[in-house]
Amino acid sequence: MDTIFNSKQEFIEEYREAVRELSGKKFEITSDIDRFNALAGLIASKARSVSARTDDRFKKEGKKRVYYFSIEFLIGRLLDNYLINFGIRDMVDEALREMGCNLDDLCRMEPDAALGNGGLGRLAACFLDSMAHEDIAGYGNGMRYRYGLFKQEIVDGRQVEVADEWLSRGYPWEVRRPDKAVRIGFGGHVVGHTEGDRIFYSVEGTEDVLAVPYDIPVVGFGGKTVNKLRVWSAEPIDEHFDLEAFNRGEYAMADASRADAEAISAILYPNDAGEHGRLLRLKQEYLFVAAGIRTALDVFRREHGAKWELLPDYVAIHTNDTHPAMCGPELMRILMDEEKLTWEEAWDIVTKTISYTNHTILPEALEKWPIATFSKLLPRIYDIIDEINRRWRDSFDTSQEGWQERLRKTSVLWDGEVRMANLSVICSHSVNGVAKIHTDILKRSVLNDFYALTPEKFNNKTNGITPRRFLAEANPSYSKLITEAIGPKWMDDADELKKLVEFEKDPSFLVRVGDSKRQNKVRLARYVRRETGLVIDPDSIFDVQVKRFHAYKRQLMNIMKVMDLYNRLLDDSSFSIQPTTFIFSGKAASSYTFAKEVIRLINSVADVVNNDSRVNDLMKVCFIPNFRVSNAQLIYPAAEISEQISTAGKEASGTSNMKLMMNGAITLGTMDGANIEIAQLAGEENEKIFGLTTPEVEELRASGNYFAWDVVNADRDRLGRVMSELTDNTFAGLSGNFDSIHNEVMSNNDYDLVLKDFRSYVDAWEELTSSYADTRDWNRRALHNTAMSGWFSSDRTIREYRDEIWHA
Ligand code: OX2
């Protein structure tokens, strides 16, 4: 472990100086925010020197550079994480205590950078951590949104969205690099110039903005490698400030061009796997793509000259979902229009350089843009896409049966739209899904026509999570216990966790596993009380579903289970359950009415149940507002049941399932996404699997013989009653009934199979929770889950990307 301070004393001196420089005051009278800013600033500057050394080393080694393009990086707070990764957390903790302040308090001062929605953005952040850990020259390329994902408040049970002003107190990790700014053109028209026997194109009459990069260091565990995350901000080209307008008192007008340009990086679109189509979003996509490609090519040219045919040997461009799909056409544009390569030369380079990860099969999440909008905003990029499409069409063997149908499905331009997923596949040498079943579904159905043509492109990379953040940092008591048992190597190599299997036979160790869980439950209960006023019992089971709200994730089925248990407890004096706290947390896209109604339903059920003394010893319902990386780190360690209950075939992978498993929660889940691999690794006897499988879902749909009303009528007493309670005022006290949920489920014939899976789900829950009484075996299963979770380290995932896709 390389170290950035030689001693505690050295740290204290440098830190005192940093605080004084920043605040102009003596340490003793500074505020926590000053102290945080100075500490993060100090660590950031150390990180930047290591980063410069890392870069020199990579240059010397002639390393291939990997650019990870993602419109989201959900990085969360960095201070604690970087202290751990530099190996100085305990030293700093001690030093601060000597100085009369507290590290945890300072860590809480850091804004929780929410430049992402959910799984996709957090995956990108875990990958940054793992690329640095694996000593890969890997760089994030994304957007610097002025407002991150909205802050969620709950009013009368409803989600209310509030702007996330995460930059308002400064952000000590970033460095603005105006010298690396890139001019980005929108609109205009394409002009051809003849040179000899060739025509070159340029775009004239564009409206330009400046993409200005901000660099954030990415500290790898061990402190040897520090990479960079580069995020782009949009700004006006010159100061187009209209002094005359200002003097007339038209202040907004005077600064209009600034506002227009800055709008591009103003907000993160709050959609997770869903609705899109806004012009501003298309501008965001092009801006971070064009600017990022410029960075990659500048670095390459500096190191290797303009030998573009070598680009695939030294540069890998990875596109995280379809948002960076314009990497292909943009790289073509530069290689042809600026570097004067022929189409064939450029195309060969592009397709050897770019790779693509698909994250969802939901049709509504596959990006499409109207051709009219697209070609007007990006005329040259559109022309190149048109040519890619023409050549794709020409490559079809029209003597083969079914070629028209295959063309229809794989075409980039179709029905007046640009289909970004097809563009991504065609421009890439590798296409991967994010869990085994997801990749199989891509091959078998969603991208089947591509698979038939180029099976060698397709591969699986099951997602992963970083054990540094989600175990070492989030769960100190458990980490300490683990380290005592098997030593500290698991942070470097999560496979080491397997050694915990030995301890499953040690009763006193299992007691300590339980003690640590209880500590984490107490910690979460305190947080919940502070945030919501609700008192929850750390001796009850903590049953946790935390993730974005989406119909297919079926939070509705979970709360219907709670309603059913509540009904039965009131009706049947012989019925009882293990005392349980049902914990929910997550946001819904602001325009997603159904998902927001489910949030309101959960809060409304909570309002009734939590105020009913007849059941309060046995159940509480807890909705934790404003789910984000920082409170997620309190929730995962406290969880005992991990609810992973999506309709089979719908969740590409899921990653909260892995975080919860690593923290010793038992999965109650369907055979969907990575749950399948979790069950295989940990053994089905250590999880609880229920519900229809993917083939069963497909069969049921294909049969045309499924009628939601029949299911409800066959189970009038329980399911029927729960459905009625959506509209009969039982839970209307807070802010009304839930007719729209009822109608949505019934009029779509139970599209997400909530009714179909309801009984097997409640039965599975009862079986699982009845085994809780055997504390020792429960703790053994918890420990077994942790022991087998090492494979889900994002280090493993990243090594697979490195070896099989990037060849870096
Ligand atoms: C999510 C998927 O829904 C989730 O299953 C997966 O674990 C995660 O990506 C990371 O791969 N937006 N978010 C996702 O897909 C899209 C599109």
Residues whose N, C-alpha, C, O or C-beta is under 5 A from the ligand:
A	BS01	OX2	G119 L120 L123 D272 A273 H359 T360 A365 V434 E651 A652 S653 G654 T655
